Amino acid sequence: MISIVGTYQNGNLKLDKEYISKSPVKVIVTFLEDIQSKSENGLSLADFSFSKSQKNLQNFKGSFANTVIDERRIEL
């Protein structure tokens, strides 16, 4: 496996370094910058912010797992 940095823009991927292959090669593209794109269900990557969750739980002194279990018991 090889990692090559590149830039994606308007549907095109430009690698910073040339990679020669005699046959097609499968690739995995990881977007390193925060991209605000909405999915079909209206969610974006920002909806899953770990830092936002951490800030919301900053003053929480109990066990998060126990709180979830208690909530589930109430639903039953």
C-alpha positions as CSV (number, residue, x, y, z in Angstrom):
1,M,0.0,0.0,0.0
2,I,1.3,3.4,-1.0
3,S,0.1,6.9,0.2
4,I,0.3,9.8,-2.2
5,V,-0.9,13.2,-1.3
6,G,-3.1,15.0,-3.9
7,T,-5.9,17.6,-4.3
8,Y,-9.5,16.9,-5.2
9,Q,-11.5,19.6,-6.9
10,N,-14.7,19.5,-8.9
11,G,-14.7,15.8,-9.4
12,N,-11.0,15.5,-10.3
13,L,-8.1,14.1,-8.3
14,K,-4.6,15.4,-9.0
15,L,-1.8,13.6,-7.3
16,D,1.2,15.6,-6.2
17,K,3.5,12.8,-7.3
18,E,3.2,10.6,-10.4
19,Y,2.3,6.9,-9.9
20,I,2.8,4.6,-12.8
21,S,0.8,1.4,-13.0
22,K,0.3,-1.1,-15.9
23,S,-3.2,-1.9,-14.8
24,P,-6.1,-0.1,-13.0
25,V,-5.5,0.3,-9.3
26,K,-8.2,0.6,-6.6
27,V,-7.7,3.7,-4.4
28,I,-9.2,5.0,-1.1
29,V,-9.6,8.8,-1.0
30,T,-9.7,10.4,2.5
31,F,-10.7,14.1,2.7
32,L,-8.5,15.7,5.3
33,E,-10.3,19.1,5.5
34,D,-13.7,19.7,6.9
35,I,-16.2,19.3,4.0
36,Q,-19.7,20.5,4.6
37,S,-21.7,18.2,2.3
38,K,-25.2,17.0,3.2
39,S,-26.1,13.4,2.7
40,E,-29.5,12.2,1.5
41,N,-30.9,12.2,5.0
42,G,-29.7,15.7,5.7
43,L,-26.7,14.9,7.9
44,S,-23.3,16.3,7.5
45,L,-19.9,15.4,9.0
46,A,-20.3,18.4,11.4
47,D,-23.4,16.7,12.9
48,F,-21.0,14.1,14.4
49,S,-18.5,16.5,16.1
50,F,-16.7,14.8,19.0
51,S,-15.6,18.2,20.4
52,K,-19.3,19.4,20.4
53,S,-20.3,16.2,22.4
54,Q,-17.4,16.7,24.7
55,K,-18.4,20.3,25.4
56,N,-22.0,19.2,26.0
57,L,-20.9,16.6,28.6
58,Q,-18.3,18.9,30.3
59,N,-20.3,19.3,33.5
60,F,-21.8,15.7,33.5
61,K,-20.6,13.9,36.6
62,G,-22.4,10.6,36.3
63,S,-21.8,7.5,34.2
64,F,-22.8,8.0,30.6
65,A,-23.3,4.3,30.1
66,N,-25.6,4.1,33.2
67,T,-27.6,7.0,32.0
68,V,-28.2,5.4,28.6
69,I,-29.2,2.1,30.3
70,D,-31.7,3.9,32.6
71,E,-33.2,5.7,29.5
72,R,-33.6,2.4,27.7
73,R,-35.3,0.8,30.7
74,I,-37.8,3.7,30.9
75,E,-38.6,3.1,27.2
76,L,-39.4,-0.6,27.9
